[in-house]
């Protein structure tokens, strides 16, 4: 079922997992997050260390075209990685 809420406490878990993977020389291991990914959560999730973000409702909805919604998500992720703000 789509449209689930993101669980904010997951950010700490992502950070800890990324740290453990890095300490063990496993930087190439992907961390996927599914649930509540949208323009407001994508940046913090990517900054925490996730490398795969599953976003269904944020992309396929009545608020914008698929292309526009993808552009918004990519911008949020890009801003999180560079530290810039809109």
PyMOL Python script that loads the backbone (N, CA, C, O; Angstrom):
from pymol import cmd

cmd.read_pdbstr("""\
ATOM      1  N   UNK A   1       0.838  -1.175   0.000  1.00  0.00           N
ATOM      2  CA  UNK A   1       0.000   0.000   0.000  1.00  0.00           C
ATOM      3  C   UNK A   1       0.887   1.243   0.000  1.00  0.00           C
ATOM      4  O   UNK A   1       1.829   1.319   0.788  1.00  0.00           O
ATOM      5  N   UNK A   2       0.614   2.187  -0.838  1.00  0.00           N
ATOM      6  CA  UNK A   2       1.421   3.394  -0.943  1.00  0.00           C
ATOM      7  C   UNK A   2       0.983   4.468   0.029  1.00  0.00           C
ATOM      8  O   UNK A   2      -0.045   4.352   0.695  1.00  0.00           O
ATOM      9  N   UNK A   3       1.784   5.514   0.096  1.00  0.00           N
ATOM     10  CA  UNK A   3       1.447   6.661   0.911  1.00  0.00           C
ATOM     11  C   UNK A   3       1.773   6.510   2.385  1.00  0.00           C
ATOM     12  O   UNK A   3       1.219   7.232   3.214  1.00  0.00           O
ATOM     13  N   UNK A   4       2.659   5.587   2.728  1.00  0.00           N
ATOM     14  CA  UNK A   4       3.028   5.397   4.129  1.00  0.00           C
ATOM     15  C   UNK A   4       3.858   6.573   4.624  1.00  0.00           C
ATOM     16  O   UNK A   4       4.523   7.251   3.842  1.00  0.00           O
ATOM     17  N   UNK A   5       3.810   6.802   5.922  1.00  0.00           N
ATOM     18  CA  UNK A   5       4.594   7.862   6.540  1.00  0.00           C
ATOM     19  C   UNK A   5       6.019   7.385   6.788  1.00  0.00           C
ATOM     20  O   UNK A   5       6.252   6.218   7.105  1.00  0.00           O
ATOM     21  N   UNK A   6       6.963   8.301   6.640  1.00  0.00           N
ATOM     22  CA  UNK A   6       8.345   7.999   6.964  1.00  0.00           C
ATOM     23  C   UNK A   6       8.496   7.992   8.485  1.00  0.00           C
ATOM     24  O   UNK A   6       7.904   8.826   9.169  1.00  0.00           O
ATOM     25  N   UNK A   7       9.271   7.070   9.008  1.00  0.00           N
ATOM     26  CA  UNK A   7       9.503   6.974  10.444  1.00  0.00           C
ATOM     27  C   UNK A   7      10.811   7.713  10.745  1.00  0.00           C
ATOM     28  O   UNK A   7      11.888   7.202  10.440  1.00  0.00           O
ATOM     29  N   UNK A   8      10.729   8.908  11.341  1.00  0.00           N
ATOM     30  CA  UNK A   8      11.928   9.731  11.555  1.00  0.00           C
ATOM     31  C   UNK A   8      13.051   9.035  12.304  1.00  0.00           C
ATOM     32  O   UNK A   8      14.221   9.310  12.038  1.00  0.00           O
ATOM     33  N   UNK A   9      12.732   8.144  13.229  1.00  0.00           N
ATOM     34  CA  UNK A   9      13.788   7.453  13.973  1.00  0.00           C
ATOM     35  C   UNK A   9      14.626   6.557  13.069  1.00  0.00           C
ATOM     36  O   UNK A   9      15.692   6.092  13.474  1.00  0.00           O
ATOM     37  N   UNK A  10      14.159   6.313  11.860  1.00  0.00           N
ATOM     38  CA  UNK A  10      14.924   5.515  10.898  1.00  0.00           C
ATOM     39  C   UNK A  10      16.214   6.215  10.486  1.00  0.00           C
ATOM     40  O   UNK A  10      17.181   5.550  10.114  1.00  0.00           O
ATOM     41  N   UNK A  11      16.246   7.537  10.547  1.00  0.00           N
ATOM     42  CA  UNK A  11      17.448   8.270  10.146  1.00  0.00           C
ATOM     43  C   UNK A  11      18.650   7.843  10.978  1.00  0.00           C
ATOM     44  O   UNK A  11      19.731   7.619  10.432  1.00  0.00           O
ATOM     45  N   UNK A  12      18.477   7.730  12.282  1.00  0.00           N
ATOM     46  CA  UNK A  12      19.588   7.299  13.136  1.00  0.00           C
ATOM     47  C   UNK A  12      20.045   5.896  12.773  1.00  0.00           C
ATOM     48  O   UNK A  12      21.241   5.607  12.798  1.00  0.00           O
ATOM     49  N   UNK A  13      19.114   5.031  12.440  1.00  0.00           N
ATOM     50  CA  UNK A  13      19.455   3.660  12.065  1.00  0.00           C
ATOM     51  C   UNK A  13      20.248   3.631  10.764  1.00  0.00           C
ATOM     52  O   UNK A  13      21.189   2.851  10.616  1.00  0.00           O
ATOM     53  N   UNK A  14      19.862   4.485   9.829  1.00  0.00           N
ATOM     54  CA  UNK A  14      20.582   4.563   8.545  1.00  0.00           C
ATOM     55  C   UNK A  14      22.004   5.049   8.780  1.00  0.00           C
ATOM     56  O   UNK A  14      22.955   4.496   8.227  1.00  0.00           O
ATOM     57  N   UNK A  15      22.149   6.086   9.602  1.00  0.00           N
ATOM     58  CA  UNK A  15      23.478   6.625   9.914  1.00  0.00           C
ATOM     59  C   UNK A  15      24.346   5.546  10.551  1.00  0.00           C
ATOM     60  O   UNK A  15      25.500   5.368  10.161  1.00  0.00           O
ATOM     61  N   UNK A  16      23.804   4.830  11.520  1.00  0.00           N
ATOM     62  CA  UNK A  16      24.579   3.773  12.204  1.00  0.00           C
ATOM     63  C   UNK A  16      24.966   2.663  11.240  1.00  0.00           C
ATOM     64  O   UNK A  16      26.097   2.177  11.268  1.00  0.00           O
ATOM     65  N   UNK A  17      24.027   2.261  10.385  1.00  0.00           N
ATOM     66  CA  UNK A  17      24.323   1.202   9.423  1.00  0.00           C
ATOM     67  C   UNK A  17      25.404   1.641   8.448  1.00  0.00           C
ATOM     68  O   UNK A  17      26.320   0.875   8.150  1.00  0.00           O
ATOM     69  N   UNK A  18      25.306   2.864   7.952  1.00  0.00           N
ATOM     70  CA  UNK A  18      26.323   3.362   7.019  1.00  0.00           C
ATOM     71  C   UNK A  18      27.684   3.388   7.698  1.00  0.00           C
ATOM     72  O   UNK A  18      28.689   3.039   7.080  1.00  0.00           O
ATOM     73  N   UNK A  19      27.730   3.797   8.955  1.00  0.00           N
ATOM     74  CA  UNK A  19      28.986   3.847   9.700  1.00  0.00           C
ATOM     75  C   UNK A  19      29.592   2.442   9.840  1.00  0.00           C
ATOM     76  O   UNK A  19      30.791   2.258   9.630  1.00  0.00           O
ATOM     77  N   UNK A  20      28.775   1.473  10.189  1.00  0.00           N
ATOM     78  CA  UNK A  20      29.253   0.097  10.343  1.00  0.00           C
ATOM     79  C   UNK A  20      29.777  -0.437   9.013  1.00  0.00           C
ATOM     80  O   UNK A  20      30.837  -1.063   8.963  1.00  0.00           O
ATOM     81  N   UNK A  21      29.041  -0.191   7.948  1.00  0.00           N
ATOM     82  CA  UNK A  21      29.480  -0.660   6.633  1.00  0.00           C
ATOM     83  C   UNK A  21      30.816  -0.036   6.251  1.00  0.00           C
ATOM     84  O   UNK A  21      31.706  -0.714   5.738  1.00  0.00           O
ATOM     85  N   UNK A  22      30.945   1.256   6.505  1.00  0.00           N
ATOM     86  CA  UNK A  22      32.192   1.956   6.187  1.00  0.00           C
ATOM     87  C   UNK A  22      33.346   1.411   7.020  1.00  0.00           C
ATOM     88  O   UNK A  22      34.437   1.180   6.498  1.00  0.00           O
ATOM     89  N   UNK A  23      33.110   1.206   8.309  1.00  0.00           N
ATOM     90  CA  UNK A  23      34.158   0.675   9.191  1.00  0.00           C
ATOM     91  C   UNK A  23      34.632  -0.703   8.748  1.00  0.00           C
ATOM     92  O   UNK A  23      35.782  -1.073   8.986  1.00  0.00           O
ATOM     93  N   UNK A  24      33.759  -1.455   8.111  1.00  0.00           N
ATOM     94  CA  UNK A  24      34.099  -2.811   7.671  1.00  0.00           C
ATOM     95  C   UNK A  24      34.559  -2.862   6.216  1.00  0.00           C
ATOM     96  O   UNK A  24      34.738  -3.941   5.649  1.00  0.00           O
ATOM     97  N   UNK A  25      34.749  -1.688   5.619  1.00  0.00           N
ATOM     98  CA  UNK A  25      35.215  -1.636   4.246  1.00  0.00           C
ATOM     99  C   UNK A  25      34.160  -2.031   3.228  1.00  0.00           C
ATOM    100  O   UNK A  25      34.482  -2.497   2.135  1.00  0.00           O
ATOM    101  N   UNK A  26      32.906  -1.843   3.590  1.00  0.00           N
ATOM    102  CA  UNK A  26      31.797  -2.247   2.717  1.00  0.00           C
ATOM    103  C   UNK A  26      31.015  -1.041   2.206  1.00  0.00           C
ATOM    104  O   UNK A  26      29.786  -1.068   2.146  1.00  0.00           O
ATOM    105  N   UNK A  27      31.730   0.006   1.845  1.00  0.00           N
ATOM    106  CA  UNK A  27      31.091   1.235   1.377  1.00  0.00           C
ATOM    107  C   UNK A  27      30.204   1.018   0.166  1.00  0.00           C
ATOM    108  O   UNK A  27      29.252   1.768  -0.050  1.00  0.00           O
ATOM    109  N   UNK A  28      30.510  -0.008  -0.632  1.00  0.00           N
ATOM    110  CA  UNK A  28      29.757  -0.260  -1.858  1.00  0.00           C
ATOM    111  C   UNK A  28      28.371  -0.852  -1.593  1.00  0.00           C
ATOM    112  O   UNK A  28      27.536  -0.885  -2.497  1.00  0.00           O
ATOM    113  N   UNK A  29      28.116  -1.315  -0.377  1.00  0.00           N
ATOM    114  CA  UNK A  29      26.817  -1.905  -0.053  1.00  0.00           C
ATOM    115  C   UNK A  29      25.744  -0.824  -0.084  1.00  0.00           C
ATOM    116  O   UNK A  29      25.887   0.237   0.523  1.00  0.00           O
ATOM    117  N   UNK A  30      24.672  -1.118  -0.801  1.00  0.00           N
ATOM    118  CA  UNK A  30      23.562  -0.174  -0.928  1.00  0.00           C
ATOM    119  C   UNK A  30      22.653  -0.247   0.298  1.00  0.00           C
ATOM    120  O   UNK A  30      22.425  -1.327   0.843  1.00  0.00           O
ATOM    121  N   UNK A  31      22.140   0.898   0.727  1.00  0.00           N
ATOM    122  CA  UNK A  31      21.125   0.955   1.772  1.00  0.00           C
ATOM    123  C   UNK A  31      19.864   1.495   1.116  1.00  0.00           C
ATOM    124  O   UNK A  31      19.850   2.613   0.602  1.00  0.00           O
ATOM    125  N   UNK A  32      18.808   0.693   1.139  1.00  0.00           N
ATOM    126  CA  UNK A  32      17.541   1.081   0.516  1.00  0.00           C
ATOM    127  C   UNK A  32      16.534   1.471   1.584  1.00  0.00           C
ATOM    128  O   UNK A  32      16.456   0.844   2.640  1.00  0.00           O
ATOM    129  N   UNK A  33      15.763   2.515   1.299  1.00  0.00           N
ATOM    130  CA  UNK A  33      14.713   2.974   2.203  1.00  0.00           C
ATOM    131  C   UNK A  33      13.419   3.049   1.412  1.00  0.00           C
ATOM    132  O   UNK A  33      13.356   3.656   0.343  1.00  0.00           O
ATOM    133  N   UNK A  34      12.395   2.424   1.956  1.00  0.00           N
ATOM    134  CA  UNK A  34      11.082   2.377   1.316  1.00  0.00           C
ATOM    135  C   UNK A  34      10.040   2.769   2.351  1.00  0.00           C
ATOM    136  O   UNK A  34       9.957   2.161   3.418  1.00  0.00           O
ATOM    137  N   UNK A  35       9.258   3.769   2.041  1.00  0.00           N
ATOM    138  CA  UNK A  35       8.188   4.188   2.943  1.00  0.00           C
ATOM    139  C   UNK A  35       8.314   5.655   3.296  1.00  0.00           C
ATOM    140  O   UNK A  35       9.224   6.048   4.026  1.00  0.00           O
ATOM    141  N   UNK A  36       7.415   6.454   2.787  1.00  0.00           N
ATOM    142  CA  UNK A  36       7.374   7.864   3.135  1.00  0.00           C
ATOM    143  C   UNK A  36       8.436   8.712   2.465  1.00  0.00           C
ATOM    144  O   UNK A  36       8.765   9.792   2.957  1.00  0.00           O
ATOM    145  N   UNK A  37       8.977   8.245   1.353  1.00  0.00           N
ATOM    146  CA  UNK A  37       9.988   9.034   0.643  1.00  0.00           C
ATOM    147  C   UNK A  37       9.280  10.028  -0.273  1.00  0.00           C
ATOM    148  O   UNK A  37       8.500   9.652  -1.147  1.00  0.00           O
ATOM    149  N   UNK A  38       9.575  11.306  -0.047  1.00  0.00           N
ATOM    150  CA  UNK A  38       9.042  12.400  -0.874  1.00  0.00           C
ATOM    151  C   UNK A  38      10.035  13.554  -0.792  1.00  0.00           C
ATOM    152  O   UNK A  38      11.102  13.399  -0.199  1.00  0.00           O
ATOM    153  N   UNK A  39       9.716  14.683  -1.361  1.00  0.00           N
ATOM    154  CA  UNK A  39      10.672  15.789  -1.457  1.00  0.00           C
ATOM    155  C   UNK A  39      11.181  16.263  -0.097  1.00  0.00           C
ATOM    156  O   UNK A  39      12.313  16.739  -0.008  1.00  0.00           O
ATOM    157  N   UNK A  40      10.392  16.150   0.951  1.00  0.00           N
ATOM    158  CA  UNK A  40      10.825  16.610   2.270  1.00  0.00           C
ATOM    159  C   UNK A  40      11.669  15.569   3.007  1.00  0.00           C
ATOM    160  O   UNK A  40      12.455  15.931   3.882  1.00  0.00           O
ATOM    161  N   UNK A  41      11.524  14.293   2.676  1.00  0.00           N
ATOM    162  CA  UNK A  41      12.277  13.254   3.382  1.00  0.00           C
ATOM    163  C   UNK A  41      13.466  12.725   2.586  1.00  0.00           C
ATOM    164  O   UNK A  41      14.395  12.164   3.167  1.00  0.00           O
ATOM    165  N   UNK A  42      13.451  12.891   1.286  1.00  0.00           N
ATOM    166  CA  UNK A  42      14.511  12.329   0.440  1.00  0.00           C
ATOM    167  C   UNK A  42      15.884  12.880   0.799  1.00  0.00           C
ATOM    168  O   UNK A  42      16.853  12.124   0.862  1.00  0.00           O
ATOM    169  N   UNK A  43      15.980  14.164   1.031  1.00  0.00           N
ATOM    170  CA  UNK A  43      17.259  14.781   1.368  1.00  0.00           C
ATOM    171  C   UNK A  43      17.846  14.245   2.666  1.00  0.00           C
ATOM    172  O   UNK A  43      18.986  13.782   2.673  1.00  0.00           O
ATOM    173  N   UNK A  44      17.099  14.295   3.763  1.00  0.00           N
ATOM    174  CA  UNK A  44      17.630  13.759   5.013  1.00  0.00           C
ATOM    175  C   UNK A  44      17.995  12.278   4.934  1.00  0.00           C
ATOM    176  O   UNK A  44      18.979  11.848   5.536  1.00  0.00           O
ATOM    177  N   UNK A  45      17.214  11.504   4.200  1.00  0.00           N
ATOM    178  CA  UNK A  45      17.492  10.067   4.062  1.00  0.00           C
ATOM    179  C   UNK A  45      18.799   9.857   3.287  1.00  0.00           C
ATOM    180  O   UNK A  45      19.624   9.026   3.666  1.00  0.00           O
ATOM    181  N   UNK A  46      18.979  10.608   2.213  1.00  0.00           N
ATOM    182  CA  UNK A  46      20.219  10.500   1.431  1.00  0.00           C
ATOM    183  C   UNK A  46      21.409  10.979   2.253  1.00  0.00           C
ATOM    184  O   UNK A  46      22.473  10.360   2.223  1.00  0.00           O
ATOM    185  N   UNK A  47      21.240  12.066   2.978  1.00  0.00           N
ATOM    186  CA  UNK A  47      22.318  12.598   3.810  1.00  0.00           C
ATOM    187  C   UNK A  47      22.703  11.598   4.909  1.00  0.00           C
ATOM    188  O   UNK A  47      23.869  11.518   5.295  1.00  0.00           O
ATOM    189  N   UNK A  48      21.735  10.846   5.406  1.00  0.00           N
ATOM    190  CA  UNK A  48      22.002   9.849   6.450  1.00  0.00           C
ATOM    191  C   UNK A  48      22.823   8.683   5.919  1.00  0.00           C
ATOM    192  O   UNK A  48      23.490   7.993   6.690  1.00  0.00           O
ATOM    193  N   UNK A  49      22.782   8.457   4.606  1.00  0.00           N
ATOM    194  CA  UNK A  49      23.600   7.393   4.035  1.00  0.00           C
ATOM    195  C   UNK A  49      22.874   6.407   3.152  1.00  0.00           C
ATOM    196  O   UNK A  49      23.488   5.471   2.639  1.00  0.00           O
ATOM    197  N   UNK A  50      21.571   6.594   2.961  1.00  0.00           N
ATOM    198  CA  UNK A  50      20.837   5.701   2.065  1.00  0.00           C
ATOM    199  C   UNK A  50      21.246   5.981   0.627  1.00  0.00           C
ATOM    200  O   UNK A  50      21.508   7.123   0.251  1.00  0.00           O
ATOM    201  N   UNK A  51      21.295   4.916  -0.173  1.00  0.00           N
ATOM    202  CA  UNK A  51      21.690   5.063  -1.572  1.00  0.00           C
ATOM    203  C   UNK A  51      20.596   4.669  -2.542  1.00  0.00           C
ATOM    204  O   UNK A  51      20.690   4.959  -3.734  1.00  0.00           O
ATOM    205  N   UNK A  52      19.558   4.010  -2.046  1.00  0.00           N
ATOM    206  CA  UNK A  52      18.411   3.639  -2.865  1.00  0.00           C
ATOM    207  C   UNK A  52      17.162   4.128  -2.142  1.00  0.00           C
ATOM    208  O   UNK A  52      16.886   3.717  -1.015  1.00  0.00           O
ATOM    209  N   UNK A  53      16.416   5.002  -2.792  1.00  0.00           N
ATOM    210  CA  UNK A  53      15.188   5.525  -2.208  1.00  0.00           C
ATOM    211  C   UNK A  53      14.013   5.065  -3.055  1.00  0.00           C
ATOM    212  O   UNK A  53      13.978   5.304  -4.262  1.00  0.00           O
ATOM    213  N   UNK A  54      13.062   4.412  -2.426  1.00  0.00           N
ATOM    214  CA  UNK A  54      11.878   3.903  -3.119  1.00  0.00           C
ATOM    215  C   UNK A  54      10.760   4.912  -2.904  1.00  0.00           C
ATOM    216  O   UNK A  54      10.315   5.137  -1.779  1.00  0.00           O
ATOM    217  N   UNK A  55      10.316   5.512  -3.992  1.00  0.00           N
ATOM    218  CA  UNK A  55       9.304   6.566  -3.891  1.00  0.00           C
ATOM    219  C   UNK A  55       8.200   6.295  -4.900  1.00  0.00           C
ATOM    220  O   UNK A  55       8.361   6.575  -6.087  1.00  0.00           O
ATOM    221  N   UNK A  56       7.105   5.763  -4.446  1.00  0.00           N
ATOM    222  CA  UNK A  56       5.982   5.486  -5.336  1.00  0.00           C
ATOM    223  C   UNK A  56       5.016   6.647  -5.404  1.00  0.00           C
ATOM    224  O   UNK A  56       4.862   7.276  -6.451  1.00  0.00           O
ATOM    225  N   UNK A  57       4.364   6.932  -4.288  1.00  0.00           N
ATOM    226  CA  UNK A  57       3.334   7.975  -4.247  1.00  0.00           C
ATOM    227  C   UNK A  57       3.889   9.360  -4.529  1.00  0.00           C
ATOM    228  O   UNK A  57       3.173  10.231  -5.022  1.00  0.00           O
ATOM    229  N   UNK A  58       5.161   9.566  -4.218  1.00  0.00           N
ATOM    230  CA  UNK A  58       5.772  10.870  -4.474  1.00  0.00           C
ATOM    231  C   UNK A  58       5.980  11.108  -5.961  1.00  0.00           C
ATOM    232  O   UNK A  58       6.087  12.252  -6.402  1.00  0.00           O
ATOM    233  N   UNK A  59       6.038  10.038  -6.727  1.00  0.00           N
ATOM    234  CA  UNK A  59       6.268  10.149  -8.171  1.00  0.00           C
ATOM    235  C   UNK A  59       4.963  10.032  -8.955  1.00  0.00           C
ATOM    236  O   UNK A  59       4.712  10.801  -9.882  1.00  0.00           O
ATOM    237  N   UNK A  60       4.147   9.071  -8.576  1.00  0.00           N
ATOM    238  CA  UNK A  60       2.895   8.813  -9.290  1.00  0.00           C
ATOM    239  C   UNK A  60       1.727   9.370  -8.484  1.00  0.00           C
ATOM    240  O   UNK A  60       1.171   8.692  -7.620  1.00  0.00           O
ATOM    241  N   UNK A  61       1.365  10.618  -8.781  1.00  0.00           N
ATOM    242  CA  UNK A  61       0.277  11.272  -8.062  1.00  0.00           C
ATOM    243  C   UNK A  61      -0.374  12.342  -8.936  1.00  0.00           C
ATOM    244  O   UNK A  61       0.018  12.540 -10.086  1.00  0.00           O
ATOM    245  N   UNK A  62      -1.350  13.014  -8.392  1.00  0.00           N
ATOM    246  CA  UNK A  62      -2.074  14.062  -9.125  1.00  0.00           C
ATOM    247  C   UNK A  62      -1.485  15.449  -8.902  1.00  0.00           C
ATOM    248  O   UNK A  62      -2.014  16.429  -9.428  1.00  0.00           O
ATOM    249  N   UNK A  63      -0.405  15.554  -8.136  1.00  0.00           N
ATOM    250  CA  UNK A  63       0.175  16.864  -7.821  1.00  0.00           C
ATOM    251  C   UNK A  63       1.074  17.388  -8.928  1.00  0.00           C
ATOM    252  O   UNK A  63       1.299  18.594  -9.027  1.00  0.00           O
ATOM    253  N   UNK A  64       1.587  16.498  -9.758  1.00  0.00           N
ATOM    254  CA  UNK A  64       2.468  16.914 -10.835  1.00  0.00           C
ATOM    255  C   UNK A  64       2.730  15.745 -11.760  1.00  0.00           C
ATOM    256  O   UNK A  64       2.342  14.611 -11.480  1.00  0.00           O
ATOM    257  N   UNK A  65       3.382  16.033 -12.847  1.00  0.00           N
ATOM    258  CA  UNK A  65       3.721  14.959 -13.779  1.00  0.00           C
ATOM    259  C   UNK A  65       4.827  14.098 -13.174  1.00  0.00           C
ATOM    260  O   UNK A  65       5.509  14.516 -12.239  1.00  0.00           O
ATOM    261  N   UNK A  66       4.996  12.907 -13.709  1.00  0.00           N
ATOM    262  CA  UNK A  66       6.065  12.029 -13.251  1.00  0.00           C
ATOM    263  C   UNK A  66       7.412  12.743 -13.397  1.00  0.00           C
ATOM    264  O   UNK A  66       8.241  12.696 -12.488  1.00  0.00           O
ATOM    265  N   UNK A  67       7.626  13.390 -14.514  1.00  0.00           N
ATOM    266  CA  UNK A  67       8.893  14.090 -14.756  1.00  0.00           C
ATOM    267  C   UNK A  67       9.109  15.206 -13.737  1.00  0.00           C
ATOM    268  O   UNK A  67      10.211  15.355 -13.208  1.00  0.00           O
ATOM    269  N   UNK A  68       8.068  15.992 -13.458  1.00  0.00           N
ATOM    270  CA  UNK A  68       8.189  17.076 -12.479  1.00  0.00           C
ATOM    271  C   UNK A  68       8.456  16.533 -11.082  1.00  0.00           C
ATOM    272  O   UNK A  68       9.285  17.072 -10.348  1.00  0.00           O
ATOM    273  N   UNK A  69       7.758  15.472 -10.719  1.00  0.00           N
ATOM    274  CA  UNK A  69       7.937  14.886  -9.397  1.00  0.00           C
ATOM    275  C   UNK A  69       9.337  14.298  -9.236  1.00  0.00           C
ATOM    276  O   UNK A  69       9.954  14.442  -8.180  1.00  0.00           O
ATOM    277  N   UNK A  70       9.834  13.643 -10.268  1.00  0.00           N
ATOM    278  CA  UNK A  70      11.206  13.115 -10.225  1.00  0.00           C
ATOM    279  C   UNK A  70      12.219  14.245 -10.105  1.00  0.00           C
ATOM    280  O   UNK A  70      13.191  14.145  -9.355  1.00  0.00           O
ATOM    281  N   UNK A  71      11.987  15.305 -10.841  1.00  0.00           N
ATOM    282  CA  UNK A  71      12.882  16.461 -10.798  1.00  0.00           C
ATOM    283  C   UNK A  71      12.941  17.034  -9.376  1.00  0.00           C
ATOM    284  O   UNK A  71      14.012  17.389  -8.884  1.00  0.00           O
ATOM    285  N   UNK A  72      11.785  17.118  -8.731  1.00  0.00           N
ATOM    286  CA  UNK A  72      11.720  17.647  -7.367  1.00  0.00           C
ATOM    287  C   UNK A  72      12.474  16.744  -6.383  1.00  0.00           C
ATOM    288  O   UNK A  72      13.201  17.233  -5.518  1.00  0.00           O
ATOM    289  N   UNK A  73      12.299  15.435  -6.520  1.00  0.00           N
ATOM    290  CA  UNK A  73      13.016  14.496  -5.654  1.00  0.00           C
ATOM    291  C   UNK A  73      14.525  14.581  -5.878  1.00  0.00           C
ATOM    292  O   UNK A  73      15.298  14.621  -4.921  1.00  0.00           O
ATOM    293  N   UNK A  74      14.929  14.606  -7.122  1.00  0.00           N
ATOM    294  CA  UNK A  74      16.360  14.686  -7.436  1.00  0.00           C
ATOM    295  C   UNK A  74      16.967  15.981  -6.909  1.00  0.00           C
ATOM    296  O   UNK A  74      18.099  15.986  -6.425  1.00  0.00           O
ATOM    297  N   UNK A  75      16.222  17.073  -7.002  1.00  0.00           N
ATOM    298  CA  UNK A  75      16.706  18.352  -6.485  1.00  0.00           C
ATOM    299  C   UNK A  75      16.886  18.277  -4.971  1.00  0.00           C
ATOM    300  O   UNK A  75      17.879  18.773  -4.439  1.00  0.00           O
ATOM    301  N   UNK A  76      15.940  17.664  -4.282  1.00  0.00           N
ATOM    302  CA  UNK A  76      16.027  17.535  -2.825  1.00  0.00           C
ATOM    303  C   UNK A  76      17.238  16.704  -2.427  1.00  0.00           C
ATOM    304  O   UNK A  76      17.928  17.032  -1.462  1.00  0.00           O
ATOM    305  N   UNK A  77      17.495  15.645  -3.157  1.00  0.00           N
ATOM    306  CA  UNK A  77      18.652  14.783  -2.870  1.00  0.00           C
ATOM    307  C   UNK A  77      19.950  15.539  -3.170  1.00  0.00           C
ATOM    308  O   UNK A  77      20.903  15.488  -2.392  1.00  0.00           O
ATOM    309  N   UNK A  78      19.974  16.232  -4.295  1.00  0.00           N
ATOM    310  CA  UNK A  78      21.156  17.009  -4.663  1.00  0.00           C
ATOM    311  C   UNK A  78      21.471  18.086  -3.646  1.00  0.00           C
ATOM    312  O   UNK A  78      22.636  18.300  -3.310  1.00  0.00           O
ATOM    313  N   UNK A  79      20.451  18.765  -3.152  1.00  0.00           N
ATOM    314  CA  UNK A  79      20.648  19.799  -2.146  1.00  0.00           C
ATOM    315  C   UNK A  79      21.178  19.202  -0.847  1.00  0.00           C
ATOM    316  O   UNK A  79      22.011  19.806  -0.171  1.00  0.00           O
ATOM    317  N   UNK A  80      20.695  18.027  -0.507  1.00  0.00           N
ATOM    318  CA  UNK A  80      21.148  17.373   0.720  1.00  0.00           C
ATOM    319  C   UNK A  80      22.620  17.000   0.623  1.00  0.00           C
ATOM    320  O   UNK A  80      23.357  17.115   1.602  1.00  0.00           O
ATOM    321  N   UNK A  81      23.043  16.560  -0.534  1.00  0.00           N
ATOM    322  CA  UNK A  81      24.422  16.131  -0.709  1.00  0.00           C
ATOM    323  C   UNK A  81      25.393  17.310  -0.757  1.00  0.00           C
ATOM    324  O   UNK A  81      26.537  17.197  -0.316  1.00  0.00           O
ATOM    325  N   UNK A  82      24.932  18.442  -1.296  1.00  0.00           N
ATOM    326  CA  UNK A  82      25.816  19.598  -1.406  1.00  0.00           C
ATOM    327  C   UNK A  82      25.650  20.556  -0.237  1.00  0.00           C
ATOM    328  O   UNK A  82      26.476  21.448  -0.045  1.00  0.00           O
ATOM    329  N   UNK A  83      24.585  20.381   0.547  1.00  0.00           N
ATOM    330  CA  UNK A  83      24.349  21.257   1.685  1.00  0.00           C
ATOM    331  C   UNK A  83      23.651  22.557   1.324  1.00  0.00           C
ATOM    332  O   UNK A  83      23.488  23.429   2.177  1.00  0.00           O
ATOM    333  N   UNK A  84      23.237  22.698   0.066  1.00  0.00           N
ATOM    334  CA  UNK A  84      22.540  23.923  -0.350  1.00  0.00           C
ATOM    335  C   UNK A  84      21.073  23.855   0.026  1.00  0.00           C
ATOM    336  O   UNK A  84      20.525  22.783   0.283  1.00  0.00           O
ATOM    337  N   UNK A  85      20.465  24.994   0.052  1.00  0.00           N
ATOM    338  CA  UNK A  85      19.035  25.107   0.384  1.00  0.00           C
ATOM    339  C   UNK A  85      18.312  25.818  -0.742  1.00  0.00           C
ATOM    340  O   UNK A  85      18.895  26.608  -1.485  1.00  0.00           O
ATOM    341  N   UNK A  86      17.007  25.512  -0.852  1.00  0.00           N
ATOM    342  CA  UNK A  86      16.185  26.193  -1.854  1.00  0.00           C
ATOM    343  C   UNK A  86      15.809  27.563  -1.385  1.00  0.00           C
ATOM    344  O   UNK A  86      15.116  28.291  -2.095  1.00  0.00           O
TER     345      UNK A  86
END
""", "prot")
cmd.dss("prot")
cmd.show_as("cartoon", "prot")
cmd.util.cbc("prot")
cmd.orient("prot")
